[in-house]
Amino acid sequence: MPEQIALTEATYYILLSLVTPRHGYGIMQQAEELSSGRVRLAAGTLYGALNSLCEKGWIVPLPGEAGSRKKEYRITEKGLAVLTDELGRLRELVENGEAVLKGELQ
């Protein structure tokens, strides 16, 4: 079994946002919308995270239009696998928490 990595909430929402290709501002909007306003990515945080995610091979920049400063990104297969693993990890956390609170696990 591969090593499980706990993603930060910001990274989770960035990857989730990039299931559909988006540019930076679109990622910021989608993360805020998906989290009901709880996750607000500052530009510096976002672009630092995008660089890091590109280096890990979890996302890739898409070819841009000539002369445009907007850069779109999309999640890679590796990034989708990481996101899927994280969703499973989070699901397990919730299930265990619910079971303990209901008295099913001691």
GROMACS elastic network, one bead per residue, 0.5 to 0.9 nm:
[ bonds ]
;  ai    aj funct       b0    kb
    1     4     6  0.83714   500
    4    82     6  0.85658   500
    4    85     6  0.73754   500
    4    86     6  0.78248   500
    4    89     6  0.81473   500
    5    82     6  0.79518   500
    5    85     6  0.83526   500
    5    86     6  0.73511   500
    6    86     6  0.66754   500
    6    89     6  0.79922   500
    6    90     6  0.89424   500
    7    10     6  0.80024   500
    7    11     6  0.60320   500
    7    12     6  0.59211   500
    7    82     6  0.88381   500
    7    83     6  0.85277   500
    7    86     6  0.69399   500
    8    11     6  0.52184   500
    8    12     6  0.61585   500
    8    13     6  0.86912   500
    9    12     6  0.50350   500
    9    13     6  0.62264   500
    9    14     6  0.85703   500
    9    39     6  0.77390   500
   10    13     6  0.52721   500
   10    14     6  0.61061   500
   10    15     6  0.86593   500
   10    31     6  0.78826   500
   10    39     6  0.68297   500
   10    40     6  0.84188   500
   10    41     6  0.73106   500
   10    45     6  0.89730   500
   10    46     6  0.84153   500
   10    49     6  0.85712   500
   11    14     6  0.50187   500
   11    15     6  0.61298   500
   11    16     6  0.84152   500
   11    46     6  0.90000   500
   11    49     6  0.72320   500
   11    50     6  0.89661   500
   11    53     6  0.84965   500
   12    15     6  0.53570   500
   12    16     6  0.60848   500
   12    17     6  0.85427   500
   12    83     6  0.68999   500
   12    86     6  0.79790   500
   13    17     6  0.58687   500
   13    18     6  0.85176   500
   13    27     6  0.84333   500
   13    30     6  0.81012   500
   13    31     6  0.52896   500
   13    32     6  0.85721   500
   13    34     6  0.76788   500
   13    35     6  0.79690   500
   13    39     6  0.81621   500
   14    17     6  0.50725   500
   14    18     6  0.63310   500
   14    27     6  0.63809   500
   14    28     6  0.79796   500
   14    30     6  0.83911   500
   14    31     6  0.64908   500
   14    46     6  0.82136   500
   14    49     6  0.84630   500
   14    50     6  0.82757   500
   15    18     6  0.51350   500
   15    19     6  0.68455   500
   15    53     6  0.88101   500
   15    58     6  0.80839   500
   15    59     6  0.78108   500
   15    74     6  0.83895   500
   15    75     6  0.64365   500
   15    79     6  0.71401   500
   15    80     6  0.77110   500
   15    83     6  0.68050   500
   16    19     6  0.56898   500
   16    20     6  0.84002   500
   16    30     6  0.88578   500
   16    31     6  0.80392   500
   16    75     6  0.83669   500
   16    80     6  0.85796   500
   16    83     6  0.73137   500
   17    20     6  0.65178   500
   17    21     6  0.78782   500
   17    22     6  0.75601   500
   17    26     6  0.83772   500
   17    27     6  0.58026   500
   17    28     6  0.86103   500
   17    30     6  0.59440   500
   17    31     6  0.63634   500
   17    34     6  0.84887   500
   17    74     6  0.87405   500
   17    75     6  0.87210   500
   18    21     6  0.51854   500
   18    22     6  0.62020   500
   18    23     6  0.89970   500
   18    27     6  0.72317   500
   18    59     6  0.79534   500
   18    73     6  0.67586   500
   18    75     6  0.53077   500
   19    22     6  0.87420   500
   19    74     6  0.64822   500
   19    75     6  0.57888   500
   19    76     6  0.87497   500
   19    80     6  0.79348   500
   20    73     6  0.86984   500
   20    74     6  0.65576   500
   20    75     6  0.79104   500
   21    27     6  0.89133   500
   21    62     6  0.82825   500
   21    72     6  0.62451   500
   21    73     6  0.54074   500
   21    75     6  0.75287   500
   22    25     6  0.79870   500
   22    26     6  0.55569   500
   22    27     6  0.60325   500
   22    71     6  0.81656   500
   22    72     6  0.50087   500
   22    73     6  0.56359   500
   22    74     6  0.68481   500
   23    26     6  0.53021   500
   23    27     6  0.62484   500
   23    28     6  0.88345   500
   23    70     6  0.64156   500
   23    71     6  0.54889   500
   23    73     6  0.61779   500
   23    74     6  0.89976   500
   24    27     6  0.51060   500
   24    28     6  0.63462   500
   24    29     6  0.87686   500
   24    43     6  0.80159   500
   24    46     6  0.74014   500
   24    47     6  0.75802   500
   24    50     6  0.87086   500
   24    70     6  0.78325   500
   24    71     6  0.72427   500
   24    72     6  0.70700   500
   24    73     6  0.81180   500
   25    28     6  0.50366   500
   25    29     6  0.62558   500
   25    30     6  0.86170   500
   25    43     6  0.83065   500
   26    29     6  0.50891   500
   26    30     6  0.60448   500
   26    31     6  0.85149   500
   27    30     6  0.51305   500
   27    31     6  0.60189   500
   27    32     6  0.85048   500
   27    41     6  0.86758   500
   27    46     6  0.84725   500
   28    31     6  0.53528   500
   28    32     6  0.62776   500
   28    33     6  0.86582   500
   28    39     6  0.86796   500
   28    40     6  0.68323   500
   28    41     6  0.56954   500
   28    42     6  0.78879   500
   28    43     6  0.81900   500
   28    46     6  0.76663   500
   29    32     6  0.52457   500
   29    33     6  0.61184   500
   29    34     6  0.86212   500
   29    40     6  0.82156   500
   29    41     6  0.86596   500
   30    33     6  0.50126   500
   30    34     6  0.59614   500
   30    35     6  0.84341   500
   31    34     6  0.52381   500
   31    35     6  0.61021   500
   31    36     6  0.85064   500
   31    37     6  0.80396   500
   31    38     6  0.87522   500
   31    39     6  0.62850   500
   31    40     6  0.71052   500
   31    41     6  0.76878   500
   32    35     6  0.52948   500
   32    36     6  0.60772   500
   32    38     6  0.64382   500
   32    39     6  0.51664   500
   32    40     6  0.54668   500
   32    41     6  0.77303   500
   33    36     6  0.51373   500
   33    37     6  0.58745   500
   33    38     6  0.85626   500
   33    39     6  0.84127   500
   34    37     6  0.75731   500
   34    38     6  0.87980   500
   34    39     6  0.84589   500
   35    38     6  0.53338   500
   35    39     6  0.58159   500
   35    40     6  0.87444   500
   36    39     6  0.77449   500
   37    40     6  0.66725   500
   41    44     6  0.82577   500
   41    45     6  0.63375   500
   41    46     6  0.59161   500
   42    45     6  0.52994   500
   42    46     6  0.61075   500
   42    47     6  0.86819   500
   43    46     6  0.50860   500
   43    47     6  0.60951   500
   43    48     6  0.84447   500
   44    47     6  0.54110   500
   44    48     6  0.60791   500
   44    49     6  0.85040   500
   45    48     6  0.52726   500
   45    49     6  0.61109   500
   45    50     6  0.86063   500
   46    49     6  0.51059   500
   46    50     6  0.60726   500
   46    51     6  0.86844   500
   47    51     6  0.62010   500
   47    52     6  0.85879   500
   48    51     6  0.52788   500
   48    52     6  0.63349   500
   48    53     6  0.87066   500
   49    52     6  0.50301   500
   49    53     6  0.60225   500
   49    54     6  0.84969   500
   50    53     6  0.50828   500
   50    54     6  0.60905   500
   50    55     6  0.86115   500
   50    59     6  0.77601   500
   50    60     6  0.88989   500
   50    73     6  0.85032   500
   51    54     6  0.51441   500
   51    55     6  0.62696   500
   51    56     6  0.87817   500
   52    55     6  0.50843   500
   52    56     6  0.63400   500
   52    57     6  0.87266   500
   52    58     6  0.89045   500
   53    56     6  0.50846   500
   53    57     6  0.62553   500
   53    58     6  0.53326   500
   53    59     6  0.57754   500
   53    60     6  0.81694   500
   53    79     6  0.83889   500
   54    57     6  0.50320   500
   54    58     6  0.59737   500
   54    59     6  0.50687   500
   54    60     6  0.56007   500
   54    61     6  0.76794   500
   55    58     6  0.77429   500
   55    59     6  0.83645   500
   55    60     6  0.89154   500
   56    59     6  0.78268   500
   56    78     6  0.89397   500
   56    79     6  0.86019   500
   57    60     6  0.69539   500
   57    75     6  0.87852   500
   57    76     6  0.70634   500
   57    77     6  0.89553   500
   57    78     6  0.67888   500
   57    79     6  0.70335   500
   58    74     6  0.87314   500
   58    75     6  0.59893   500
   58    76     6  0.53492   500
   58    77     6  0.74055   500
   58    78     6  0.54413   500
   58    80     6  0.74161   500
   58    81     6  0.88518   500
   58    82     6  0.78693   500
   59    73     6  0.65456   500
   59    74     6  0.54816   500
   59    76     6  0.50929   500
   59    77     6  0.85870   500
   59    78     6  0.81974   500
   59    79     6  0.62268   500
   59    80     6  0.89420   500
   60    72     6  0.85496   500
   60    73     6  0.54842   500
   60    74     6  0.56343   500
   60    75     6  0.65092   500
   60    76     6  0.67222   500
   61    64     6  0.84608   500
   61    71     6  0.66649   500
   61    72     6  0.57201   500
   61    74     6  0.65424   500
   62    71     6  0.69329   500
   62    72     6  0.54315   500
   62    73     6  0.55001   500
   62    74     6  0.70946   500
   63    71     6  0.77188   500
   63    72     6  0.77183   500
   63    73     6  0.89921   500
   64    67     6  0.83294   500
   64    68     6  0.67104   500
   64    69     6  0.80141   500
   64    70     6  0.71275   500
   64    71     6  0.60534   500
   64    72     6  0.71864   500
   65    68     6  0.54403   500
   65    69     6  0.83786   500
   65    70     6  0.82625   500
   65    71     6  0.87745   500
   66    69     6  0.86760   500
   68    71     6  0.78809   500
   75    78     6  0.79883   500
   75    79     6  0.56293   500
   75    80     6  0.63927   500
   76    80     6  0.60971   500
   76    81     6  0.85634   500
   77    81     6  0.61793   500
   77    82     6  0.86703   500
   78    81     6  0.51159   500
   78    82     6  0.63355   500
   78    83     6  0.86896   500
   79    82     6  0.50261   500
   79    83     6  0.61221   500
   79    84     6  0.85290   500
   80    84     6  0.60133   500
   80    85     6  0.85002   500
   81    84     6  0.50483   500
   81    85     6  0.60961   500
   81    86     6  0.85467   500
   82    85     6  0.51246   500
   82    86     6  0.61758   500
   82    87     6  0.86741   500
   83    86     6  0.50653   500
   83    87     6  0.62213   500
   83    88     6  0.87398   500
   84    87     6  0.50872   500
   84    88     6  0.63766   500
   84    89     6  0.87159   500
   85    88     6  0.51284   500
   85    89     6  0.62405   500
   85    90     6  0.86957   500
   86    90     6  0.60991   500
   86    91     6  0.84516   500
   87    90     6  0.51261   500
   87    91     6  0.60599   500
   87    92     6  0.86225   500
   88    91     6  0.50089   500
   88    92     6  0.62077   500
   88    93     6  0.86877   500
   89    92     6  0.51791   500
   89    93     6  0.63565   500
   89    94     6  0.88476   500
   90    93     6  0.50251   500
   90    94     6  0.63179   500
   90    95     6  0.86435   500
   91    94     6  0.52022   500
   91    95     6  0.61393   500
   91    96     6  0.85916   500
   92    95     6  0.50759   500
   92    96     6  0.60250   500
   92    97     6  0.84143   500
   93    96     6  0.52896   500
   93    97     6  0.60691   500
   93    98     6  0.85711   500
   94    97     6  0.50769   500
   94    98     6  0.60454   500
   94    99     6  0.84928   500
   95    98     6  0.51927   500
   95    99     6  0.60836   500
   95   100     6  0.86497   500
   96    99     6  0.50767   500
   96   100     6  0.61582   500
   96   101     6  0.85768   500
   96   105     6  0.79325   500
   97   100     6  0.52717   500
   97   101     6  0.61657   500
   97   102     6  0.85575   500
   98   101     6  0.51850   500
   98   102     6  0.60815   500
   98   103     6  0.85870   500
   98   104     6  0.85442   500
   99   102     6  0.51550   500
   99   103     6  0.62051   500
   99   104     6  0.50107   500
   99   105     6  0.57658   500
   99   106     6  0.88714   500
  100   103     6  0.50183   500
  100   104     6  0.56884   500
  100   106     6  0.63652   500
  101   104     6  0.75907   500
  101   105     6  0.81539   500
  102   105     6  0.79197   500
  103   106     6  0.67237   500
